Amino acid sequence: MNTVIKTTFPLLIWIALLSSCVTARRHDALLARYNSLAADSAQYQQQRKSFEEEKQRLDAQIADLTKETEKLKADSAQTGQIYRRNKALLDDLFEKYEKLDKSYNQLLSNSAAEAGTLSKNLSQKEKDLLVTEQNLLATKAQVDKLSLDLQAREKRVEELEKVLADKEKAVNDLKSRVSGALLGFKDSDLTVDVRNGKVYVSLAEKLLFKSGSYAVDARGAEALKKLAGVLKTQQDVNVLVEGHTDDVPVAGGIPGIDDNWDLSVMRATSIVNLLTKEGVNPSRLTAAGRGEFVPVATGKTPEARQKNRRTEIILTPKLDELFQILGSN
């Protein structure tokens, strides 16, 4: 408003000076022209204020969008949802920018006198809008990059799911092969089941060893030979043999056996040696003794102790392909 007063004050003086030497009709025409110019100037000032408020609101939205984008980088689980919301905001900002740009172009098409009055402000507005447009394009580039990253992650997830499904199928097939090979033995002597992606073959002590001995019996050797036949056809399976005992201390007088640790280790080693003789690659075999410290039954009853005296052969498919996907960038 001060600008209007400064601009029109000389005009008022000029009109006042002329009013004494011009006709009333000429005076009224000049006064009407002045009032029209003053009204136009006030209108342009209001438009300028509206444009500045709109720019501030757009700047705030851009700041919010930038903040959302940073949050998107830190939270990959919400990347897809934030990407779609940011894209919608970006499209909305571009639409508003186009409308604002159209308004400026329309304003610039006014008369030369009016454009001259507003040219300085319009030039600054154009600079601000250029900066805003550059920021929007930069934000769009970030959103596009995040979209590509999301697609790459989704592809890795699909690959992992396929590998895991293939491994699950391989484990179930392995269980079926082992179960079929050991079909002729009593359920009370051995069990075959799947746990945590591995095939567990649990053999009772009475099938493999005499009490306190680590020499494999003939009946147990028969079962292990059948198992070896399956393992030789499954080259991508690692084999861990774990010996388990009950909590009753071993009787003295057994050469090389001082306690249950020794007995469990020697039994596992005997089984590994037998599997090796039957043609299973020794690099795939591991012997371990667990003593009485991993029982499957609690209590001190003969039944519980019998269940704990066992050998577990744990078959684990190799996960090289899975680890390769996990380790890739």
Backbone bond lengths (Angstrom), bond angles and torsions (degrees), N, CA, C in turn:
res aa  C-N    CA-C-N  psi(-1)  N-CA   C-N-CA  omega(-1)  CA-C   N-CA-C  phi
1 M - - - 1.466 - - 1.510 110.07 -
2 N 1.374 118.42 -37.40 1.474 121.48 177.14 1.519 109.92 -60.09
3 T 1.333 114.38 -37.55 1.483 118.41 179.76 1.517 110.33 -63.57
4 V 1.329 116.25 -39.75 1.473 120.71 179.65 1.513 110.32 -63.14
5 I 1.364 114.19 -42.93 1.477 118.50 -178.19 1.521 109.90 -64.52
6 K 1.391 115.29 -44.92 1.454 118.66 -179.59 1.519 111.29 -62.49
7 T 1.297 115.16 -34.41 1.468 119.04 -176.95 1.522 111.32 -74.88
8 T 1.298 115.30 -40.49 1.484 118.93 -171.90 1.514 113.42 -92.21
9 F 1.363 119.00 -14.60 1.463 120.69 -176.57 1.523 111.62 -61.47
10 P 1.359 117.79 -46.62 1.481 117.17 177.17 1.509 111.21 -60.69
11 L 1.311 116.44 -34.50 1.463 119.30 -179.77 1.520 110.71 -64.91
12 L 1.360 115.65 -37.57 1.475 119.25 178.53 1.526 110.69 -64.38
13 I 1.338 114.64 -40.83 1.489 117.54 178.94 1.516 110.21 -63.49
14 W 1.352 112.63 -42.17 1.479 116.78 -178.72 1.514 110.94 -63.59
15 I 1.335 114.47 -40.00 1.476 118.04 178.93 1.514 110.13 -65.40
16 A 1.370 114.62 -40.51 1.473 118.00 -179.46 1.518 111.04 -62.48
17 L 1.332 117.25 -39.27 1.464 121.00 -180.00 1.522 111.03 -67.77
18 L 1.322 113.16 -38.32 1.471 115.95 -178.20 1.523 113.33 -76.75
19 S 1.364 113.83 -22.55 1.476 116.81 -174.45 1.523 112.18 -62.37
20 S 1.322 114.22 -22.51 1.475 117.32 -179.39 1.517 112.16 -81.15
21 C 1.362 115.23 -17.78 1.467 116.23 -174.85 1.524 112.06 -122.59
22 V 1.333 117.33 6.72 1.465 118.81 175.53 1.505 108.75 -118.76
23 T 1.275 114.75 166.02 1.466 119.84 -178.28 1.503 110.13 -73.32
24 A 1.289 119.10 160.57 1.471 123.53 178.20 1.509 110.36 -62.22
25 R 1.299 115.93 -34.62 1.457 118.66 179.55 1.517 110.91 -65.34
26 R 1.316 118.06 -43.31 1.472 121.67 178.14 1.524 110.33 -65.71
27 H 1.334 115.65 -38.38 1.458 120.87 178.85 1.523 110.58 -61.74
28 D 1.320 115.70 -44.76 1.481 119.29 -179.68 1.525 110.98 -64.23
29 A 1.303 117.23 -38.01 1.476 119.83 179.97 1.521 111.29 -64.80
30 L 1.345 114.53 -42.64 1.465 118.12 179.37 1.522 110.80 -65.85
31 L 1.346 115.26 -40.57 1.461 118.72 179.43 1.530 111.20 -63.73
32 A 1.308 116.01 -39.70 1.467 119.57 178.56 1.521 110.70 -65.18
33 R 1.344 115.96 -39.56 1.475 119.22 177.43 1.526 110.76 -62.93
34 Y 1.327 115.74 -41.34 1.472 120.47 178.79 1.528 111.00 -60.88
35 N 1.355 114.63 -47.69 1.479 118.94 -179.82 1.528 110.55 -60.25
36 S 1.335 116.04 -38.64 1.471 119.41 179.33 1.516 111.31 -64.98
37 L 1.357 115.19 -42.89 1.470 118.95 179.20 1.513 111.05 -65.51
38 A 1.338 116.09 -39.49 1.474 119.26 179.58 1.522 110.40 -63.95
39 A 1.337 117.06 -41.28 1.467 120.37 179.60 1.532 110.50 -65.05
40 D 1.364 115.70 -41.71 1.468 118.95 178.23 1.518 111.27 -63.16
41 S 1.347 115.28 -41.32 1.466 118.84 179.63 1.519 111.16 -62.70
42 A 1.332 117.05 -42.50 1.473 119.86 178.54 1.532 110.81 -63.23
43 Q 1.333 114.49 -38.51 1.477 118.41 179.49 1.527 110.87 -63.46
44 Y 1.346 116.51 -42.77 1.454 120.21 -179.97 1.519 111.20 -66.66
45 Q 1.322 116.28 -37.56 1.467 118.76 176.35 1.531 110.62 -61.49
46 Q 1.322 117.03 -41.03 1.466 120.87 178.34 1.525 110.98 -64.90
47 Q 1.367 115.68 -41.17 1.461 119.09 176.97 1.524 111.01 -62.41
48 R 1.330 115.83 -41.61 1.464 120.05 177.77 1.519 110.90 -59.30
49 K 1.326 116.70 -45.43 1.461 120.89 179.14 1.537 110.91 -61.05
50 S 1.347 115.63 -40.48 1.476 119.74 -179.65 1.527 110.54 -64.44
51 F 1.360 114.88 -42.32 1.461 118.19 179.18 1.513 111.36 -63.70
52 E 1.332 117.72 -40.85 1.464 120.58 179.08 1.523 110.89 -63.49
53 E 1.344 116.92 -41.24 1.475 120.14 177.60 1.527 110.36 -64.06
54 E 1.335 117.03 -39.87 1.458 120.21 179.88 1.527 110.58 -64.63
55 K 1.366 115.69 -39.56 1.466 119.42 178.25 1.523 110.67 -63.18
56 Q 1.343 116.99 -44.20 1.466 120.24 178.44 1.526 111.22 -59.65
57 R 1.326 116.33 -40.90 1.466 119.61 179.30 1.534 110.85 -66.38
58 L 1.353 116.34 -40.06 1.464 119.27 177.36 1.530 111.24 -65.93
59 D 1.336 116.77 -40.17 1.468 119.80 177.02 1.514 110.55 -60.31
60 A 1.328 116.90 -41.44 1.469 120.18 179.02 1.523 110.99 -64.12
61 Q 1.338 115.15 -41.14 1.477 118.29 178.20 1.524 111.01 -64.59
62 I 1.331 116.81 -39.05 1.468 120.07 178.26 1.519 110.01 -63.70
63 A 1.324 117.26 -42.01 1.473 120.51 177.78 1.522 110.58 -61.55
64 D 1.344 115.59 -42.59 1.482 118.87 178.33 1.524 110.51 -63.11
65 L 1.346 115.98 -41.49 1.464 119.91 -179.38 1.529 111.16 -64.46
66 T 1.336 115.94 -40.23 1.474 120.09 177.83 1.521 110.47 -62.68
67 K 1.337 116.07 -41.53 1.460 120.54 178.97 1.524 110.98 -63.56
68 E 1.347 116.25 -40.93 1.463 120.11 178.37 1.531 110.33 -64.05
69 T 1.338 116.52 -37.87 1.457 120.01 -179.78 1.519 111.17 -64.80
70 E 1.345 116.93 -41.61 1.472 119.79 177.09 1.525 110.95 -62.24
71 K 1.332 115.25 -39.56 1.457 118.61 178.12 1.520 110.87 -64.87
72 L 1.335 115.22 -35.67 1.467 120.47 178.67 1.516 111.81 -61.12
73 K 1.351 116.72 -38.86 1.461 120.01 179.81 1.517 110.90 -63.26
74 A 1.341 116.76 -35.90 1.465 120.61 -175.10 1.515 113.73 -82.12
75 D 1.290 117.32 -15.01 1.477 119.34 -175.18 1.516 109.36 -129.68
76 S 1.372 116.10 87.74 1.456 120.01 -175.84 1.514 112.52 -66.81
77 A 1.327 117.45 -24.52 1.464 120.60 -178.37 1.516 111.52 -66.13
78 Q 1.395 118.07 -24.75 1.457 121.14 -178.78 1.520 111.42 -108.13
79 T 1.332 116.03 13.51 1.464 119.22 -173.51 1.530 112.43 -58.68
80 G 1.333 116.37 -46.40 1.462 119.14 -177.54 1.510 113.01 -60.34
81 Q 1.343 116.27 -46.66 1.464 120.54 -177.44 1.527 111.02 -64.89
82 I 1.348 117.49 -44.94 1.460 120.80 -178.77 1.524 110.10 -66.68
83 Y 1.328 115.72 -36.30 1.465 118.55 178.64 1.525 110.63 -60.50
84 R 1.314 117.51 -45.82 1.463 119.07 -178.85 1.530 111.43 -65.91
85 R 1.354 116.39 -38.80 1.468 118.35 178.88 1.529 111.21 -66.85
86 N 1.344 116.78 -41.79 1.467 120.01 179.76 1.522 111.18 -65.79
87 K 1.322 115.28 -36.98 1.460 118.38 178.94 1.526 110.29 -64.10
88 A 1.344 116.27 -41.04 1.467 119.55 177.90 1.530 110.61 -62.91
89 L 1.331 116.49 -42.50 1.470 120.31 178.00 1.526 110.67 -63.30
90 L 1.335 115.47 -40.87 1.455 119.60 179.93 1.519 111.01 -63.34
91 D 1.318 116.75 -44.49 1.473 120.27 177.64 1.527 110.92 -60.77
92 D 1.341 115.12 -40.96 1.463 119.34 179.49 1.530 110.96 -64.48
93 L 1.333 117.26 -39.95 1.467 120.91 179.52 1.528 110.75 -66.90
94 F 1.322 116.85 -40.42 1.457 119.43 177.16 1.534 110.93 -62.50
95 E 1.314 116.90 -39.95 1.461 120.67 179.03 1.528 110.73 -63.62
96 K 1.349 115.16 -43.69 1.464 118.11 178.87 1.516 111.60 -67.49
97 Y 1.338 115.59 -35.34 1.460 118.46 177.40 1.526 110.75 -62.83
98 E 1.330 116.74 -42.37 1.460 119.58 179.60 1.528 111.46 -63.12
99 K 1.343 115.75 -40.12 1.464 118.81 177.88 1.528 111.15 -64.53
100 L 1.332 116.22 -42.69 1.456 120.34 179.65 1.519 110.85 -65.04
101 D 1.331 115.94 -40.46 1.465 120.18 178.61 1.528 110.83 -64.16
102 K 1.345 116.57 -38.46 1.466 120.60 177.75 1.526 110.68 -64.16
103 S 1.330 115.71 -39.25 1.471 119.08 178.59 1.522 111.19 -64.23
104 Y 1.339 116.00 -40.37 1.460 118.66 177.63 1.529 111.70 -64.37
105 N 1.316 115.40 -43.27 1.472 118.54 178.87 1.524 111.69 -61.44
106 Q 1.344 116.04 -38.91 1.459 119.77 177.88 1.528 110.81 -65.60
107 L 1.328 115.37 -39.28 1.455 119.55 179.41 1.520 111.13 -67.10
108 L 1.346 116.41 -37.16 1.458 120.24 179.82 1.521 112.65 -68.76
109 S 1.329 116.61 -20.31 1.469 120.32 -179.21 1.530 112.72 -81.12
110 N 1.317 117.99 -1.38 1.468 121.27 178.00 1.525 110.45 -67.21
111 S 1.281 115.85 -178.11 1.472 121.81 -175.52 1.521 110.33 -60.53
112 A 1.314 115.76 157.55 1.458 121.50 -177.37 1.521 111.18 -61.42
113 A 1.333 116.50 -36.44 1.466 119.15 -179.59 1.521 110.82 -66.99
114 E 1.333 115.65 -43.04 1.466 119.84 179.88 1.530 111.08 -67.69
115 A 1.342 115.71 -40.89 1.454 119.68 179.17 1.521 111.22 -64.89
116 G 1.326 116.76 -36.28 1.453 120.10 178.24 1.510 112.40 -63.52
117 T 1.337 116.14 -36.80 1.459 119.92 179.73 1.517 111.56 -66.93
118 L 1.338 115.82 -35.37 1.467 120.16 -174.74 1.530 113.64 -101.66
119 S 1.329 117.97 -0.80 1.466 120.01 -171.65 1.527 112.65 -60.42
120 K 1.332 116.66 -39.91 1.454 119.24 -178.66 1.530 111.31 -62.29
121 N 1.331 115.08 -46.93 1.467 119.14 179.38 1.525 111.59 -65.82
122 L 1.320 116.04 -39.05 1.459 119.02 179.96 1.524 111.68 -65.76
123 S 1.333 116.27 -36.25 1.460 119.71 178.23 1.518 111.13 -62.29
124 Q 1.332 116.39 -42.24 1.452 119.90 177.90 1.526 111.23 -65.53
125 K 1.343 114.27 -39.83 1.466 118.64 178.12 1.528 110.95 -60.57
126 E 1.327 115.86 -41.90 1.455 119.35 -179.79 1.533 110.81 -63.06
127 K 1.338 116.05 -40.01 1.466 119.37 177.37 1.523 110.73 -62.96
128 D 1.339 114.88 -44.30 1.468 118.68 179.70 1.520 110.81 -62.34
129 L 1.325 115.90 -41.46 1.463 119.69 -179.75 1.528 111.16 -66.86
130 L 1.334 116.60 -34.61 1.457 119.89 177.52 1.526 110.27 -64.31
131 V 1.335 115.55 -43.42 1.463 119.32 177.35 1.523 110.20 -62.36
132 T 1.341 115.51 -42.71 1.465 120.08 179.05 1.529 111.03 -61.01
133 E 1.333 115.92 -42.67 1.461 120.17 179.97 1.528 110.74 -64.11
134 Q 1.344 116.89 -41.19 1.461 120.15 178.67 1.524 110.96 -63.54
135 N 1.342 115.56 -40.78 1.466 119.21 177.77 1.524 111.33 -63.49
136 L 1.331 115.32 -39.68 1.460 119.35 179.59 1.528 110.99 -65.31
137 L 1.328 116.07 -40.80 1.462 119.48 179.26 1.528 110.89 -65.96
138 A 1.354 115.42 -38.77 1.460 118.57 177.58 1.519 111.10 -64.26
139 T 1.341 115.74 -41.52 1.465 120.27 178.48 1.528 110.61 -63.96
140 K 1.334 115.82 -40.53 1.472 119.78 178.71 1.531 110.64 -62.33
141 A 1.351 116.53 -39.67 1.457 119.69 178.39 1.528 111.16 -63.09
142 Q 1.352 115.91 -39.60 1.464 119.37 177.71 1.526 110.97 -64.46
143 V 1.324 115.94 -42.11 1.468 120.39 -179.93 1.534 110.24 -64.18
144 D 1.339 116.04 -40.99 1.472 119.41 178.20 1.522 110.67 -62.74
145 K 1.340 116.70 -41.17 1.467 120.16 179.13 1.527 110.53 -63.37
146 L 1.347 116.09 -42.60 1.458 119.25 178.33 1.523 111.06 -63.21
147 S 1.318 115.60 -35.25 1.468 119.21 178.19 1.522 110.84 -63.89
148 L 1.342 116.89 -42.12 1.463 120.44 178.05 1.524 111.03 -65.24
149 D 1.359 115.47 -40.46 1.468 118.91 177.81 1.530 110.81 -61.69
150 L 1.339 115.91 -40.58 1.465 120.14 179.28 1.525 110.88 -63.45
151 Q 1.330 116.60 -42.03 1.460 119.82 178.97 1.532 110.68 -63.40
152 A 1.353 115.82 -39.75 1.470 118.97 178.80 1.521 110.87 -64.21
153 R 1.342 117.08 -40.50 1.463 120.12 178.72 1.523 111.11 -65.55
154 E 1.323 116.07 -41.36 1.457 118.98 179.43 1.529 110.54 -62.72
155 K 1.348 115.99 -36.42 1.467 119.49 178.41 1.524 110.41 -65.46
156 R 1.348 116.59 -41.74 1.468 119.73 178.41 1.529 111.00 -63.17
157 V 1.343 115.85 -40.36 1.469 119.58 178.64 1.524 110.14 -61.15
158 E 1.339 116.28 -43.18 1.465 119.50 178.69 1.532 110.52 -61.70
159 E 1.349 116.22 -41.70 1.463 119.15 179.18 1.530 111.02 -63.78
160 L 1.348 115.56 -42.28 1.460 118.95 179.01 1.527 111.05 -63.75
161 E 1.324 116.73 -42.68 1.463 120.01 179.89 1.529 110.65 -61.90
162 K 1.342 116.25 -39.33 1.474 119.18 179.04 1.532 110.59 -65.81
163 V 1.359 115.75 -44.75 1.471 118.99 -179.83 1.519 110.40 -62.11
164 L 1.348 116.12 -43.74 1.465 119.34 179.97 1.525 111.52 -63.84
165 A 1.339 115.64 -39.00 1.470 118.66 178.29 1.528 110.47 -64.83
166 D 1.353 115.94 -41.17 1.460 119.24 178.13 1.526 110.87 -63.85
167 K 1.356 116.50 -41.20 1.461 119.85 179.46 1.530 111.12 -65.73
168 E 1.330 116.37 -39.35 1.468 119.28 178.36 1.526 110.76 -63.23
169 K 1.329 115.18 -41.47 1.467 118.79 177.68 1.534 110.48 -64.13
170 A 1.357 116.05 -41.15 1.468 119.55 179.81 1.528 110.96 -63.43
171 V 1.354 116.68 -38.95 1.471 120.20 179.27 1.526 110.01 -65.57
172 N 1.323 116.80 -44.07 1.471 119.61 179.75 1.530 111.48 -65.28
173 D 1.352 115.92 -38.47 1.468 118.93 176.61 1.523 110.56 -64.55
174 L 1.337 116.06 -40.58 1.471 119.99 178.85 1.518 110.58 -63.37
175 K 1.322 117.10 -42.34 1.468 120.33 177.83 1.531 110.47 -60.04
176 S 1.338 116.03 -42.57 1.460 119.48 -179.90 1.531 111.26 -63.50
177 R 1.349 116.64 -40.99 1.456 120.45 -179.99 1.534 110.76 -64.98
178 V 1.356 115.56 -44.95 1.467 119.22 -179.44 1.521 110.55 -65.15
179 S 1.338 116.10 -44.38 1.466 119.80 179.77 1.522 110.65 -60.43
180 G 1.333 115.66 -40.84 1.463 119.00 179.14 1.513 112.18 -65.61
181 A 1.342 116.61 -39.36 1.467 119.79 -179.35 1.516 111.92 -67.29
182 L 1.341 117.06 -31.49 1.470 121.15 -176.43 1.526 111.78 -103.25
183 L 1.313 116.09 20.79 1.460 120.26 -174.47 1.526 112.42 -62.81
184 G 1.306 118.38 -28.44 1.466 120.70 -175.19 1.518 114.49 -79.61
185 F 1.328 119.03 1.12 1.462 120.74 -178.34 1.523 110.56 -102.91
186 K 1.317 116.22 153.87 1.462 121.62 -176.04 1.524 110.88 -66.94
187 D 1.338 114.88 147.38 1.458 119.83 177.10 1.519 111.44 -62.86
188 S 1.307 116.88 -29.35 1.464 120.32 -179.63 1.522 112.35 -74.08
189 D 1.344 116.06 -17.45 1.459 120.30 -178.75 1.530 112.44 -90.90
190 L 1.323 116.98 -28.78 1.465 118.78 -178.97 1.525 109.94 -155.75
191 T 1.327 115.58 155.17 1.469 122.82 174.37 1.514 108.47 -135.10
192 V 1.343 116.10 151.69 1.463 122.27 176.47 1.528 107.34 -130.26
193 D 1.321 116.89 119.79 1.467 119.39 177.95 1.524 109.56 -146.63
194 V 1.342 114.71 171.06 1.472 122.11 -177.99 1.515 108.76 -111.94
195 R 1.342 115.55 128.77 1.453 121.48 176.36 1.525 109.25 -139.73
196 N 1.344 115.38 129.58 1.472 120.79 176.06 1.526 112.74 52.60
197 G 1.321 116.17 40.36 1.460 119.82 177.08 1.502 114.74 75.99
198 K 1.343 118.08 14.67 1.459 122.07 -179.96 1.526 109.23 -128.34
199 V 1.334 115.44 154.15 1.461 120.73 176.85 1.527 107.97 -98.55
200 Y 1.340 115.88 123.77 1.460 122.12 -179.76 1.534 109.05 -106.32
201 V 1.323 115.83 120.64 1.465 121.44 173.67 1.531 106.55 -107.74
202 S 1.325 116.62 109.45 1.464 121.40 -177.45 1.525 108.91 -104.97
203 L 1.337 116.57 120.75 1.469 122.13 -177.11 1.524 109.19 -114.47
204 A 1.314 115.86 129.09 1.469 120.79 179.98 1.529 110.80 -68.92
205 E 1.322 115.47 153.48 1.463 120.68 179.59 1.522 111.69 -57.93
206 K 1.332 116.23 -40.08 1.461 119.55 -175.10 1.521 112.96 -64.86
207 L 1.357 116.87 -20.97 1.458 119.83 177.64 1.519 111.34 -79.55
208 L 1.333 117.58 -29.80 1.458 120.82 -171.25 1.527 114.80 -107.67
209 F 1.343 117.36 -41.70 1.460 119.94 -168.94 1.531 111.44 -134.53
210 K 1.302 113.88 155.59 1.459 119.84 167.04 1.531 107.70 -82.87
211 S 1.304 116.86 160.86 1.456 121.19 -177.12 1.531 110.52 -58.89
212 G 1.344 116.19 127.97 1.446 122.54 178.29 1.507 114.65 76.75
213 S 1.344 118.99 2.23 1.455 122.24 -177.02 1.526 110.39 -107.61
214 Y 1.329 116.12 155.45 1.457 119.87 174.51 1.534 111.28 -119.78
215 A 1.327 116.75 13.78 1.461 121.53 174.52 1.527 108.75 -88.07
216 V 1.334 117.34 127.26 1.465 121.61 -176.73 1.522 109.94 -71.84
217 D 1.363 117.04 130.04 1.459 122.26 177.30 1.523 110.23 -70.24
218 A 1.328 115.26 165.96 1.464 121.03 -179.20 1.527 111.17 -62.32
219 R 1.346 115.49 -42.92 1.470 118.45 -179.16 1.526 110.42 -64.88
220 G 1.324 116.99 -41.23 1.460 120.06 177.51 1.514 111.90 -66.40
221 A 1.341 116.80 -38.23 1.460 120.14 178.57 1.524 110.66 -62.09
222 E 1.332 117.02 -35.94 1.466 120.88 178.53 1.523 110.40 -62.08
223 A 1.345 115.28 -44.93 1.463 119.19 179.55 1.523 111.32 -63.94
224 L 1.330 117.01 -41.79 1.468 120.61 -178.83 1.527 111.51 -67.57
225 K 1.318 117.99 -33.88 1.456 120.82 177.57 1.529 110.67 -65.68
226 K 1.341 116.05 -40.32 1.467 118.99 177.45 1.534 110.35 -64.89
227 L 1.326 116.06 -39.78 1.462 119.84 177.35 1.530 110.50 -64.63
228 A 1.325 117.05 -40.37 1.461 120.73 178.44 1.520 111.06 -60.44
229 G 1.339 116.72 -37.17 1.456 120.10 178.43 1.524 111.77 -59.32
230 V 1.341 116.91 -37.87 1.467 120.55 177.49 1.526 110.42 -71.48
231 L 1.325 117.12 -44.29 1.466 121.17 -176.58 1.517 112.06 -62.67
232 K 1.310 117.98 -33.10 1.463 120.28 179.77 1.526 111.79 -66.55
233 T 1.332 117.67 -22.55 1.469 121.03 177.68 1.521 111.83 -91.91
234 Q 1.312 117.35 -5.78 1.469 122.30 -178.38 1.528 108.94 -118.00
235 Q 1.328 115.89 79.04 1.463 120.16 -173.33 1.528 113.57 -72.81
236 D 1.335 118.21 -15.70 1.464 120.65 -178.75 1.528 111.72 -98.74
237 V 1.315 117.46 28.12 1.467 122.37 -179.64 1.529 109.14 -121.53
238 N 1.325 116.32 126.50 1.466 121.86 173.70 1.530 109.61 -90.56
239 V 1.338 116.38 149.26 1.460 121.53 -172.87 1.532 109.37 -124.13
240 L 1.329 115.89 121.92 1.459 121.87 175.07 1.524 108.17 -113.93
241 V 1.341 116.95 122.02 1.466 122.31 179.06 1.524 107.58 -104.45
242 E 1.356 116.61 118.15 1.459 121.84 -179.16 1.529 109.92 -114.04
243 G 1.333 115.52 124.85 1.456 119.98 175.16 1.520 110.31 -93.18
244 H 1.347 117.54 137.10 1.464 123.08 -179.82 1.536 108.83 -130.68
245 T 1.329 116.13 142.38 1.464 121.06 177.42 1.523 109.40 -124.25
246 D 1.348 115.63 174.90 1.458 119.22 171.15 1.532 108.36 -87.30
247 D 1.335 116.55 -169.83 1.465 120.56 -175.71 1.533 113.13 -95.38
248 V 1.321 117.26 9.76 1.470 120.57 178.83 1.530 108.46 -85.53
249 P 1.335 118.33 124.34 1.475 119.58 -179.23 1.524 110.62 -59.39
250 V 1.332 115.77 146.75 1.464 119.93 -179.96 1.527 109.57 -70.82
251 A 1.329 114.90 150.35 1.464 119.62 177.30 1.522 109.71 -73.94
252 G 1.295 117.08 147.96 1.454 120.75 -179.32 1.516 112.53 -72.22
253 G 1.295 115.83 169.42 1.453 120.02 175.20 1.505 114.91 93.99
254 I 1.347 119.34 -0.24 1.469 121.19 178.29 1.525 107.48 -93.17
255 P 1.300 118.60 118.34 1.469 120.96 -177.17 1.529 111.72 -57.20
256 G 1.339 117.49 130.07 1.464 122.45 176.38 1.509 114.69 78.89
257 I 1.354 118.02 0.30 1.463 121.21 -177.32 1.516 108.50 -118.21
258 D 1.319 116.66 111.71 1.462 120.89 178.12 1.523 112.84 -103.62
259 D 1.333 117.50 -27.57 1.464 120.46 -177.09 1.528 108.97 -156.75
260 N 1.341 115.10 -176.19 1.471 120.40 -178.23 1.531 112.67 -65.76
261 W 1.338 116.36 -28.99 1.464 118.59 175.21 1.528 109.67 -58.91
262 D 1.302 116.11 -51.17 1.458 120.34 -179.15 1.521 111.37 -58.91
263 L 1.335 115.61 -44.66 1.465 119.38 -177.45 1.525 110.71 -62.62
264 S 1.331 117.22 -43.96 1.472 119.73 -177.90 1.526 111.15 -65.86
265 V 1.345 116.26 -38.92 1.466 119.61 179.29 1.534 110.63 -67.13
266 M 1.320 117.20 -44.02 1.454 120.66 -178.43 1.519 111.76 -65.04
267 R 1.329 117.17 -37.38 1.466 119.82 177.28 1.529 110.92 -65.67
268 A 1.342 116.92 -42.77 1.465 119.45 177.92 1.521 110.55 -63.73
269 T 1.328 116.96 -39.74 1.462 120.58 179.60 1.526 111.33 -65.80
270 S 1.329 117.70 -39.07 1.469 120.79 178.01 1.523 110.67 -60.50
271 I 1.326 116.24 -41.53 1.473 119.65 -179.25 1.523 110.34 -68.41
272 V 1.331 117.65 -41.14 1.461 120.88 178.12 1.527 109.92 -61.46
273 N 1.316 117.90 -42.62 1.466 120.68 178.68 1.518 111.46 -61.84
274 L 1.330 116.71 -40.77 1.463 119.87 179.79 1.531 110.49 -65.27
275 L 1.350 116.96 -44.52 1.469 119.81 179.45 1.524 110.73 -62.65
276 T 1.343 116.48 -37.13 1.462 119.79 178.44 1.521 110.76 -64.11
277 K 1.331 117.07 -43.47 1.465 120.79 178.63 1.527 111.41 -62.45
278 E 1.319 116.42 -28.75 1.468 120.03 179.95 1.531 112.28 -83.82
279 G 1.338 117.42 3.50 1.464 119.56 172.51 1.512 116.14 105.33
280 V 1.337 117.84 4.11 1.466 119.62 177.69 1.531 108.42 -78.53
281 N 1.324 116.60 132.43 1.472 121.57 -178.27 1.524 110.04 -59.50
282 P 1.333 119.16 121.02 1.472 120.96 -177.21 1.518 113.75 -63.93
283 S 1.347 117.99 -22.05 1.467 119.54 179.56 1.531 111.70 -67.82
284 R 1.347 116.19 -15.77 1.462 120.22 179.29 1.530 111.54 -94.38
285 L 1.325 118.02 -4.36 1.461 121.51 -171.91 1.525 111.21 -105.38
286 T 1.343 115.30 141.68 1.462 122.17 175.31 1.519 108.16 -136.17
287 A 1.342 117.10 131.43 1.463 121.94 177.36 1.525 108.85 -106.82
288 A 1.340 116.22 133.93 1.464 120.68 -179.60 1.515 109.86 -142.62
289 G 1.324 117.04 142.15 1.459 122.08 175.52 1.516 110.20 -111.35
290 R 1.314 117.49 131.10 1.457 121.92 -178.88 1.520 112.60 -111.29
291 G 1.338 117.37 -1.57 1.458 120.39 179.94 1.519 111.06 58.56
292 E 1.353 115.26 -142.66 1.474 120.00 179.99 1.528 112.77 -97.20
293 F 1.351 118.09 12.84 1.456 121.18 -166.89 1.523 115.06 -91.63
294 V 1.330 118.64 -0.39 1.467 121.23 175.65 1.519 108.31 -129.48
295 P 1.321 118.06 67.48 1.467 120.51 -177.31 1.529 111.60 -74.44
296 V 1.319 115.19 153.44 1.467 120.28 173.57 1.524 110.81 -102.34
297 A 1.327 117.28 -11.34 1.472 121.95 178.86 1.527 108.26 -135.58
298 T 1.337 115.95 139.09 1.461 120.71 178.80 1.523 109.89 -95.91
299 G 1.298 115.53 164.95 1.459 119.51 178.27 1.513 111.72 101.63
300 K 1.338 115.30 170.36 1.454 122.25 -176.91 1.535 112.51 -111.68
301 T 1.322 116.68 14.98 1.462 120.06 -177.62 1.526 109.69 -74.98
302 P 1.332 116.55 157.46 1.472 119.39 176.84 1.526 112.25 -58.85
303 E 1.326 116.65 -35.92 1.468 119.86 -179.17 1.528 111.15 -65.53
304 A 1.357 115.94 -45.12 1.460 119.50 -179.91 1.524 111.17 -63.17
305 R 1.313 116.27 -44.12 1.466 119.67 -179.48 1.530 111.73 -65.29
306 Q 1.332 115.99 -34.58 1.469 118.85 178.35 1.533 110.29 -64.30
307 K 1.348 116.76 -40.16 1.466 119.81 178.99 1.531 111.52 -64.96
308 N 1.314 116.00 -34.04 1.466 119.12 -177.19 1.528 112.10 -76.31
309 R 1.332 117.96 -22.92 1.466 120.91 177.60 1.530 108.16 -81.75
310 R 1.311 115.43 96.77 1.464 119.41 -171.65 1.529 109.54 -154.73
311 T 1.312 114.89 168.29 1.467 122.13 170.64 1.521 107.74 -125.37
312 E 1.335 116.43 129.49 1.462 120.87 178.27 1.520 109.06 -110.30
313 I 1.321 115.19 125.45 1.470 121.51 175.79 1.525 106.28 -106.63
314 I 1.320 116.15 113.13 1.465 122.57 -172.43 1.528 108.49 -104.20
315 L 1.324 116.30 118.24 1.465 123.07 -177.04 1.525 108.56 -102.71
316 T 1.325 116.69 119.35 1.457 121.81 -175.08 1.524 110.13 -121.33
317 P 1.335 118.46 114.00 1.471 119.57 175.59 1.526 109.91 -63.23
318 K 1.341 115.44 141.92 1.451 119.33 177.83 1.529 110.07 -67.49
319 L 1.336 116.01 141.82 1.464 121.63 -176.73 1.521 111.01 -114.76
320 D 1.342 117.11 34.61 1.464 120.01 -177.30 1.519 111.65 -59.03
321 E 1.338 116.67 -42.46 1.463 120.25 -178.46 1.518 111.02 -64.26
322 L 1.347 115.33 -40.41 1.469 119.53 179.05 1.509 110.64 -64.74
323 F 1.332 117.65 -45.01 1.462 120.70 -179.70 1.523 111.31 -65.08
324 Q 1.332 116.31 -32.83 1.465 120.28 179.04 1.530 110.13 -65.57
325 I 1.333 117.15 -40.79 1.459 120.09 178.24 1.513 110.93 -67.78
326 L 1.343 116.68 -42.38 1.462 120.46 179.72 1.528 111.35 -64.06
327 G 1.335 116.66 -34.06 1.458 119.29 -177.46 1.507 113.94 -85.18
328 S 1.334 118.03 -8.58 1.463 120.01 -179.48 1.506 109.90 -77.36
329 N 1.334 116.18 153.01 1.474 121.23 179.28 1.506 109.83 -82.11
